[in-house]
Amino acid sequence: MTEQPQQRPLFFLGQILATPGAIVALVEAQQRPEEFLIRHVTGDWGDLVAEDRQENERSLKLGLRIFSSYRLSTGVKLWIITEHDRSVTTLLLPSEY
């Protein structure tokens, strides 16, 4: 059995919040927010086009907002946004933006 390499966080998440819609969607998908938060904080931006991925890389260097988009097992889209000052990271549905 080979051990997976540990990925280090690229930035501070700050306070973690979730909107009511995101909570319901995660419960319905039987998935945990940590699964997506780990991906987000280690640079797996999910379902973003190349330009948005490049913008996140730029945002890491310049201290700007970081955005990720994932699909839950139910097909529902989940967004995660970390604010520019790294004070808050929010899980939300696109309709709640």
LOKELUM-243858 format. One record per residue: residue in one letter; chain; x, y, z of N, C-alpha, C in turn. Coordinates in Angstrom, 1 decimal. Layout:
<dokes>
<residuo->A; cadena->A; n.c1->X; n.c2->Y; n.c3->Z; ca.c1->X; ca.c2->Y; ca.c3->Z; c.c1->X; c.c2->Y; c.c3->Z>
...
</dokes>
This chain:
<dokes>
<residuo->M; cadena->A; n.c1->0.8; n.c2->-1.2; n.c3->0.0; ca.c1->0.0; ca.c2->0.0; ca.c3->0.0; c.c1->0.9; c.c2->1.2; c.c3->0.0>
<residuo->T; cadena->A; n.c1->0.7; n.c2->2.1; n.c3->-1.0; ca.c1->1.5; ca.c2->3.3; ca.c3->-1.0; c.c1->0.7; c.c2->4.5; c.c3->-0.4>
<residuo->E; cadena->A; n.c1->1.4; n.c2->5.3; n.c3->0.3; ca.c1->0.8; ca.c2->6.4; ca.c3->1.0; c.c1->0.7; c.c2->7.6; c.c3->0.1>
<residuo->Q; cadena->A; n.c1->-0.4; n.c2->8.3; n.c3->0.1; ca.c1->-0.5; ca.c2->9.5; ca.c3->-0.7; c.c1->0.3; c.c2->10.7; c.c3->-0.1>
<residuo->P; cadena->A; n.c1->0.9; n.c2->11.5; n.c3->-1.0; ca.c1->1.7; ca.c2->12.6; ca.c3->-0.5; c.c1->0.8; c.c2->13.6; c.c3->0.2>
<residuo->Q; cadena->A; n.c1->1.2; n.c2->14.2; n.c3->1.3; ca.c1->0.4; ca.c2->15.2; ca.c3->1.9; c.c1->0.5; c.c2->16.5; c.c3->1.1>
<residuo->Q; cadena->A; n.c1->-0.6; n.c2->17.1; n.c3->0.9; ca.c1->-0.6; ca.c2->18.4; ca.c3->0.2; c.c1->-0.7; c.c2->19.5; c.c3->1.3>
<residuo->R; cadena->A; n.c1->0.1; n.c2->20.5; n.c3->1.2; ca.c1->0.0; ca.c2->21.6; ca.c3->2.2; c.c1->-1.0; c.c2->22.7; c.c3->1.8>
<residuo->P; cadena->A; n.c1->-1.6; n.c2->23.3; n.c3->2.8; ca.c1->-2.5; ca.c2->24.4; ca.c3->2.5; c.c1->-1.7; c.c2->25.5; c.c3->1.8>
<residuo->L; cadena->A; n.c1->-2.3; n.c2->26.2; n.c3->0.9; ca.c1->-1.7; ca.c2->27.3; ca.c3->0.1; c.c1->-2.1; c.c2->28.6; c.c3->0.7>
<residuo->F; cadena->A; n.c1->-3.1; n.c2->28.7; n.c3->1.6; ca.c1->-3.6; ca.c2->29.9; ca.c3->2.2; c.c1->-4.4; c.c2->29.6; c.c3->3.4>
<residuo->F; cadena->A; n.c1->-4.7; n.c2->30.6; n.c3->4.2; ca.c1->-5.5; ca.c2->30.5; ca.c3->5.4; c.c1->-7.0; c.c2->30.6; c.c3->5.0>
<residuo->L; cadena->A; n.c1->-7.8; n.c2->29.8; n.c3->5.5; ca.c1->-9.3; ca.c2->29.8; ca.c3->5.2; c.c1->-10.0; c.c2->30.8; c.c3->6.0>
<residuo->G; cadena->A; n.c1->-9.5; n.c2->31.2; n.c3->7.2; ca.c1->-10.3; ca.c2->32.1; ca.c3->8.1; c.c1->-11.5; c.c2->31.3; c.c3->8.6>
<residuo->Q; cadena->A; n.c1->-12.5; n.c2->32.1; n.c3->9.0; ca.c1->-13.8; ca.c2->31.5; ca.c3->9.5; c.c1->-14.5; c.c2->30.8; c.c3->8.4>
<residuo->I; cadena->A; n.c1->-15.0; n.c2->29.6; n.c3->8.6; ca.c1->-15.7; ca.c2->28.8; ca.c3->7.6; c.c1->-17.2; c.c2->28.9; c.c3->7.8>
<residuo->L; cadena->A; n.c1->-17.8; n.c2->29.4; n.c3->6.7; ca.c1->-19.3; ca.c2->29.6; ca.c3->6.8; c.c1->-19.9; c.c2->28.8; c.c3->5.6>
<residuo->A; cadena->A; n.c1->-21.2; n.c2->28.4; n.c3->5.8; ca.c1->-21.9; ca.c2->27.7; ca.c3->4.8; c.c1->-23.3; c.c2->28.3; c.c3->4.7>
<residuo->T; cadena->A; n.c1->-23.8; n.c2->28.5; n.c3->3.5; ca.c1->-25.2; ca.c2->29.0; ca.c3->3.4; c.c1->-26.2; c.c2->27.9; c.c3->3.6>
<residuo->P; cadena->A; n.c1->-27.4; n.c2->28.2; n.c3->3.9; ca.c1->-28.4; ca.c2->27.2; ca.c3->4.1; c.c1->-28.5; c.c2->26.2; c.c3->2.9>
<residuo->G; cadena->A; n.c1->-28.5; n.c2->26.8; n.c3->1.7; ca.c1->-28.6; ca.c2->25.9; ca.c3->0.5; c.c1->-27.4; c.c2->25.0; c.c3->0.4>
<residuo->A; cadena->A; n.c1->-26.2; n.c2->25.4; n.c3->0.7; ca.c1->-25.0; ca.c2->24.6; ca.c3->0.6; c.c1->-25.1; c.c2->23.5; c.c3->1.6>
<residuo->I; cadena->A; n.c1->-25.6; n.c2->23.8; n.c3->2.8; ca.c1->-25.8; ca.c2->22.7; ca.c3->3.9; c.c1->-26.7; c.c2->21.7; c.c3->3.4>
<residuo->V; cadena->A; n.c1->-27.9; n.c2->22.1; n.c3->2.9; ca.c1->-28.9; ca.c2->21.1; ca.c3->2.4; c.c1->-28.3; c.c2->20.3; c.c3->1.3>
<residuo->A; cadena->A; n.c1->-27.6; n.c2->20.9; n.c3->0.4; ca.c1->-27.1; ca.c2->20.2; ca.c3->-0.8; c.c1->-26.1; c.c2->19.2; c.c3->-0.3>
<residuo->L; cadena->A; n.c1->-25.2; n.c2->19.5; n.c3->0.6; ca.c1->-24.2; ca.c2->18.6; ca.c3->1.1; c.c1->-24.8; c.c2->17.4; c.c3->1.8>
<residuo->V; cadena->A; n.c1->-25.9; n.c2->17.7; n.c3->2.6; ca.c1->-26.6; ca.c2->16.6; ca.c3->3.3; c.c1->-27.3; c.c2->15.7; c.c3->2.3>
<residuo->E; cadena->A; n.c1->-27.9; n.c2->16.2; n.c3->1.3; ca.c1->-28.6; ca.c2->15.4; ca.c3->0.3; c.c1->-27.6; c.c2->14.6; c.c3->-0.5>
<residuo->A; cadena->A; n.c1->-26.4; n.c2->15.1; n.c3->-0.7; ca.c1->-25.3; ca.c2->14.3; ca.c3->-1.4; c.c1->-24.6; c.c2->13.4; c.c3->-0.5>
<residuo->Q; cadena->A; n.c1->-24.9; n.c2->13.5; n.c3->0.8; ca.c1->-24.1; ca.c2->12.7; ca.c3->1.8; c.c1->-22.6; c.c2->12.9; c.c3->1.6>
<residuo->Q; cadena->A; n.c1->-22.2; n.c2->14.1; n.c3->1.5; ca.c1->-20.8; ca.c2->14.5; ca.c3->1.4; c.c1->-20.5; c.c2->15.5; c.c3->2.5>
<residuo->R; cadena->A; n.c1->-19.2; n.c2->15.5; n.c3->2.9; ca.c1->-18.8; ca.c2->16.4; ca.c3->4.0; c.c1->-18.1; c.c2->17.7; c.c3->3.4>
<residuo->P; cadena->A; n.c1->-18.3; n.c2->18.8; n.c3->4.0; ca.c1->-17.7; ca.c2->20.0; ca.c3->3.5; c.c1->-16.1; c.c2->19.9; c.c3->3.5>
<residuo->E; cadena->A; n.c1->-15.6; n.c2->19.2; n.c3->4.4; ca.c1->-14.1; ca.c2->19.0; ca.c3->4.5; c.c1->-13.5; c.c2->18.5; c.c3->3.2>
<residuo->E; cadena->A; n.c1->-14.2; n.c2->17.6; n.c3->2.5; ca.c1->-13.8; ca.c2->17.1; ca.c3->1.3; c.c1->-13.5; c.c2->18.2; c.c3->0.3>
<residuo->F; cadena->A; n.c1->-14.3; n.c2->19.2; n.c3->0.2; ca.c1->-14.2; ca.c2->20.2; ca.c3->-0.8; c.c1->-13.3; c.c2->21.3; c.c3->-0.2>
<residuo->L; cadena->A; n.c1->-13.3; n.c2->21.6; n.c3->1.1; ca.c1->-12.4; ca.c2->22.6; ca.c3->1.6; c.c1->-10.9; c.c2->22.2; c.c3->1.5>
<residuo->I; cadena->A; n.c1->-10.6; n.c2->20.9; n.c3->1.6; ca.c1->-9.3; ca.c2->20.4; ca.c3->1.5; c.c1->-8.8; c.c2->20.6; c.c3->0.0>
<residuo->R; cadena->A; n.c1->-9.7; n.c2->20.3; n.c3->-0.9; ca.c1->-9.4; ca.c2->20.5; ca.c3->-2.3; c.c1->-9.1; c.c2->22.0; c.c3->-2.6>
<residuo->H; cadena->A; n.c1->-10.0; n.c2->22.8; n.c3->-2.1; ca.c1->-9.9; ca.c2->24.3; ca.c3->-2.3; c.c1->-8.6; c.c2->24.9; c.c3->-1.8>
<residuo->V; cadena->A; n.c1->-8.3; n.c2->24.5; n.c3->-0.5; ca.c1->-7.1; ca.c2->25.1; ca.c3->0.1; c.c1->-5.8; c.c2->24.6; c.c3->-0.4>
<residuo->T; cadena->A; n.c1->-5.8; n.c2->23.4; n.c3->-1.1; ca.c1->-4.6; ca.c2->22.9; ca.c3->-1.7; c.c1->-4.4; c.c2->23.1; c.c3->-3.1>
<residuo->G; cadena->A; n.c1->-5.3; n.c2->23.9; n.c3->-3.7; ca.c1->-5.2; ca.c2->24.4; ca.c3->-5.1; c.c1->-5.9; c.c2->23.5; c.c3->-6.1>
<residuo->D; cadena->A; n.c1->-6.8; n.c2->22.6; n.c3->-5.7; ca.c1->-7.6; ca.c2->21.9; ca.c3->-6.7; c.c1->-8.9; c.c2->22.7; c.c3->-6.8>
<residuo->W; cadena->A; n.c1->-8.9; n.c2->23.6; n.c3->-7.8; ca.c1->-10.0; ca.c2->24.5; ca.c3->-7.9; c.c1->-11.3; c.c2->23.9; c.c3->-8.5>
<residuo->G; cadena->A; n.c1->-11.3; n.c2->22.6; n.c3->-8.8; ca.c1->-12.5; ca.c2->22.0; ca.c3->-9.3; c.c1->-12.8; c.c2->22.3; c.c3->-10.7>
<residuo->D; cadena->A; n.c1->-14.1; n.c2->22.6; n.c3->-11.0; ca.c1->-14.5; ca.c2->22.7; ca.c3->-12.4; c.c1->-14.4; c.c2->24.2; c.c3->-12.9>
<residuo->L; cadena->A; n.c1->-13.2; n.c2->24.7; n.c3->-13.0; ca.c1->-13.0; ca.c2->26.0; ca.c3->-13.5; c.c1->-12.3; c.c2->26.0; c.c3->-14.8>
<residuo->V; cadena->A; n.c1->-12.6; n.c2->26.9; n.c3->-15.7; ca.c1->-11.9; ca.c2->27.0; ca.c3->-16.9; c.c1->-10.5; c.c2->27.6; c.c3->-16.7>
<residuo->A; cadena->A; n.c1->-9.6; n.c2->27.4; n.c3->-17.7; ca.c1->-8.2; ca.c2->27.8; ca.c3->-17.5; c.c1->-8.0; c.c2->29.2; c.c3->-17.1>
<residuo->E; cadena->A; n.c1->-8.8; n.c2->30.1; n.c3->-17.6; ca.c1->-8.6; ca.c2->31.5; ca.c3->-17.2; c.c1->-8.9; c.c2->31.7; c.c3->-15.7>
<residuo->D; cadena->A; n.c1->-9.9; n.c2->31.1; n.c3->-15.2; ca.c1->-10.2; ca.c2->31.2; ca.c3->-13.8; c.c1->-9.2; c.c2->30.5; c.c3->-12.9>
<residuo->R; cadena->A; n.c1->-8.6; n.c2->29.4; n.c3->-13.4; ca.c1->-7.5; ca.c2->28.8; ca.c3->-12.6; c.c1->-6.3; c.c2->29.7; c.c3->-12.6>
<residuo->Q; cadena->A; n.c1->-6.0; n.c2->30.4; n.c3->-13.7; ca.c1->-4.9; ca.c2->31.3; ca.c3->-13.7; c.c1->-5.2; c.c2->32.5; c.c3->-12.8>
<residuo->E; cadena->A; n.c1->-6.4; n.c2->32.9; n.c3->-12.7; ca.c1->-6.8; ca.c2->34.0; ca.c3->-11.9; c.c1->-6.6; c.c2->33.6; c.c3->-10.4>
<residuo->N; cadena->A; n.c1->-6.9; n.c2->32.4; n.c3->-10.0; ca.c1->-6.7; ca.c2->31.9; ca.c3->-8.7; c.c1->-5.2; c.c2->31.9; c.c3->-8.3>
<residuo->E; cadena->A; n.c1->-4.3; n.c2->31.5; n.c3->-9.3; ca.c1->-2.9; ca.c2->31.5; ca.c3->-9.1; c.c1->-2.4; c.c2->32.9; c.c3->-8.8>
<residuo->R; cadena->A; n.c1->-2.9; n.c2->33.8; n.c3->-9.6; ca.c1->-2.6; ca.c2->35.2; ca.c3->-9.5; c.c1->-3.0; c.c2->35.7; c.c3->-8.1>
<residuo->S; cadena->A; n.c1->-4.2; n.c2->35.3; n.c3->-7.7; ca.c1->-4.8; ca.c2->35.8; ca.c3->-6.5; c.c1->-4.0; c.c2->35.3; c.c3->-5.3>
<residuo->L; cadena->A; n.c1->-3.4; n.c2->34.1; n.c3->-5.4; ca.c1->-2.6; ca.c2->33.6; ca.c3->-4.3; c.c1->-1.4; c.c2->34.5; c.c3->-4.1>
<residuo->K; cadena->A; n.c1->-0.8; n.c2->35.0; n.c3->-5.1; ca.c1->0.4; ca.c2->35.9; ca.c3->-5.0; c.c1->0.0; c.c2->37.3; c.c3->-4.6>
<residuo->L; cadena->A; n.c1->-1.1; n.c2->37.8; n.c3->-5.0; ca.c1->-1.5; ca.c2->39.2; ca.c3->-4.8; c.c1->-2.4; c.c2->39.4; c.c3->-3.6>
<residuo->G; cadena->A; n.c1->-2.9; n.c2->38.3; n.c3->-3.0; ca.c1->-3.8; ca.c2->38.4; ca.c3->-1.9; c.c1->-5.2; c.c2->38.8; c.c3->-2.3>
<residuo->L; cadena->A; n.c1->-5.7; n.c2->38.2; n.c3->-3.4; ca.c1->-7.0; ca.c2->38.5; ca.c3->-3.9; c.c1->-8.0; c.c2->37.4; c.c3->-3.5>
<residuo->R; cadena->A; n.c1->-9.2; n.c2->37.5; n.c3->-3.8; ca.c1->-10.3; ca.c2->36.5; ca.c3->-3.5; c.c1->-10.0; c.c2->35.2; c.c3->-4.3>
<residuo->I; cadena->A; n.c1->-10.2; n.c2->34.1; n.c3->-3.7; ca.c1->-10.0; ca.c2->32.8; ca.c3->-4.3; c.c1->-11.3; c.c2->32.1; c.c3->-4.5>
<residuo->F; cadena->A; n.c1->-11.6; n.c2->31.5; n.c3->-5.6; ca.c1->-12.9; ca.c2->30.9; ca.c3->-6.0; c.c1->-12.7; c.c2->29.5; c.c3->-6.5>
<residuo->S; cadena->A; n.c1->-13.5; n.c2->28.5; n.c3->-6.1; ca.c1->-13.5; ca.c2->27.2; ca.c3->-6.6; c.c1->-14.9; c.c2->26.8; c.c3->-6.8>
<residuo->S; cadena->A; n.c1->-15.1; n.c2->25.8; n.c3->-7.8; ca.c1->-16.4; ca.c2->25.3; ca.c3->-8.1; c.c1->-16.3; c.c2->23.8; c.c3->-8.2>
<residuo->Y; cadena->A; n.c1->-17.2; n.c2->23.1; n.c3->-7.6; ca.c1->-17.3; ca.c2->21.6; ca.c3->-7.5; c.c1->-18.7; c.c2->21.1; c.c3->-7.8>
<residuo->R; cadena->A; n.c1->-18.7; n.c2->19.9; n.c3->-8.3; ca.c1->-20.0; ca.c2->19.2; ca.c3->-8.5; c.c1->-20.1; c.c2->18.1; c.c3->-7.4>
<residuo->L; cadena->A; n.c1->-21.3; n.c2->18.2; n.c3->-6.7; ca.c1->-21.6; ca.c2->17.2; ca.c3->-5.7; c.c1->-22.0; c.c2->15.9; c.c3->-6.4>
<residuo->S; cadena->A; n.c1->-22.1; n.c2->14.8; n.c3->-5.6; ca.c1->-22.5; ca.c2->13.5; ca.c3->-6.2; c.c1->-23.9; c.c2->13.6; c.c3->-6.8>
<residuo->T; cadena->A; n.c1->-24.7; n.c2->14.5; n.c3->-6.4; ca.c1->-26.0; ca.c2->14.7; ca.c3->-6.9; c.c1->-26.1; c.c2->15.5; c.c3->-8.1>
<residuo->G; cadena->A; n.c1->-24.9; n.c2->16.1; n.c3->-8.5; ca.c1->-24.8; ca.c2->17.0; ca.c3->-9.7; c.c1->-25.0; c.c2->18.4; c.c3->-9.4>
<residuo->V; cadena->A; n.c1->-25.3; n.c2->18.8; n.c3->-8.1; ca.c1->-25.5; ca.c2->20.1; ca.c3->-7.7; c.c1->-24.1; c.c2->20.8; c.c3->-7.7>
<residuo->K; cadena->A; n.c1->-24.0; n.c2->22.0; n.c3->-8.1; ca.c1->-22.8; ca.c2->22.8; ca.c3->-8.2; c.c1->-22.6; c.c2->23.5; c.c3->-6.8>
<residuo->L; cadena->A; n.c1->-21.4; n.c2->23.4; n.c3->-6.2; ca.c1->-21.1; ca.c2->24.0; ca.c3->-5.0; c.c1->-19.9; c.c2->25.0; c.c3->-5.2>
<residuo->W; cadena->A; n.c1->-20.0; n.c2->26.2; n.c3->-4.8; ca.c1->-18.9; ca.c2->27.2; ca.c3->-4.9; c.c1->-18.3; c.c2->27.3; c.c3->-3.5>
<residuo->I; cadena->A; n.c1->-17.0; n.c2->27.6; n.c3->-3.5; ca.c1->-16.3; ca.c2->28.0; ca.c3->-2.3; c.c1->-15.5; c.c2->29.3; c.c3->-2.6>
<residuo->I; cadena->A; n.c1->-15.7; n.c2->30.3; n.c3->-1.8; ca.c1->-15.0; ca.c2->31.6; ca.c3->-2.0; c.c1->-14.3; c.c2->31.9; c.c3->-0.7>
<residuo->T; cadena->A; n.c1->-13.0; n.c2->32.2; n.c3->-0.8; ca.c1->-12.2; ca.c2->32.7; ca.c3->0.3; c.c1->-11.9; c.c2->34.2; c.c3->0.0>
<residuo->E; cadena->A; n.c1->-12.3; n.c2->35.1; n.c3->0.9; ca.c1->-12.2; ca.c2->36.5; ca.c3->0.8; c.c1->-10.7; c.c2->36.9; c.c3->0.6>
<residuo->H; cadena->A; n.c1->-10.5; n.c2->38.1; n.c3->0.0; ca.c1->-9.1; ca.c2->38.5; ca.c3->-0.2; c.c1->-8.2; c.c2->38.6; c.c3->1.0>
<residuo->D; cadena->A; n.c1->-8.9; n.c2->39.0; n.c3->2.2; ca.c1->-8.1; ca.c2->39.1; ca.c3->3.4; c.c1->-7.9; c.c2->37.8; c.c3->4.2>
<residuo->R; cadena->A; n.c1->-8.5; n.c2->36.8; n.c3->3.6; ca.c1->-8.4; ca.c2->35.4; ca.c3->4.2; c.c1->-9.2; c.c2->35.3; c.c3->5.5>
<residuo->S; cadena->A; n.c1->-10.1; n.c2->36.2; n.c3->5.8; ca.c1->-10.8; ca.c2->36.2; ca.c3->7.0; c.c1->-12.0; c.c2->35.2; c.c3->7.0>
<residuo->V; cadena->A; n.c1->-12.6; n.c2->35.0; n.c3->5.8; ca.c1->-13.8; ca.c2->34.1; ca.c3->5.7; c.c1->-13.7; c.c2->33.3; c.c3->4.5>
<residuo->T; cadena->A; n.c1->-14.1; n.c2->32.0; n.c3->4.6; ca.c1->-14.3; ca.c2->31.1; ca.c3->3.4; c.c1->-15.8; c.c2->30.7; c.c3->3.5>
<residuo->T; cadena->A; n.c1->-16.5; n.c2->30.8; n.c3->2.4; ca.c1->-17.9; ca.c2->30.5; ca.c3->2.4; c.c1->-18.2; c.c2->29.4; c.c3->1.3>
<residuo->L; cadena->A; n.c1->-19.0; n.c2->28.4; n.c3->1.8; ca.c1->-19.5; ca.c2->27.4; ca.c3->0.9; c.c1->-20.9; c.c2->27.9; c.c3->0.5>
<residuo->L; cadena->A; n.c1->-21.3; n.c2->27.9; n.c3->-0.8; ca.c1->-22.6; ca.c2->28.4; ca.c3->-1.2; c.c1->-22.9; c.c2->27.8; c.c3->-2.5>
<residuo->L; cadena->A; n.c1->-24.2; n.c2->27.9; n.c3->-2.9; ca.c1->-24.7; ca.c2->27.5; ca.c3->-4.2; c.c1->-24.6; c.c2->28.8; c.c3->-5.1>
<residuo->P; cadena->A; n.c1->-24.4; n.c2->28.6; n.c3->-6.4; ca.c1->-24.4; ca.c2->29.8; ca.c3->-7.3; c.c1->-25.7; c.c2->30.6; c.c3->-7.1>
<residuo->S; cadena->A; n.c1->-26.8; n.c2->30.0; n.c3->-6.9; ca.c1->-28.1; ca.c2->30.8; ca.c3->-6.8; c.c1->-28.1; c.c2->31.7; c.c3->-5.5>
<residuo->E; cadena->A; n.c1->-27.1; n.c2->31.4; n.c3->-4.6; ca.c1->-27.1; ca.c2->32.2; ca.c3->-3.3; c.c1->-26.0; c.c2->33.3; c.c3->-3.4>
<residuo->Y; cadena->A; n.c1->-25.4; n.c2->33.5; n.c3->-4.5; ca.c1->-24.3; ca.c2->34.5; ca.c3->-4.6; c.c1->-24.9; c.c2->35.8; c.c3->-4.7>
</dokes>
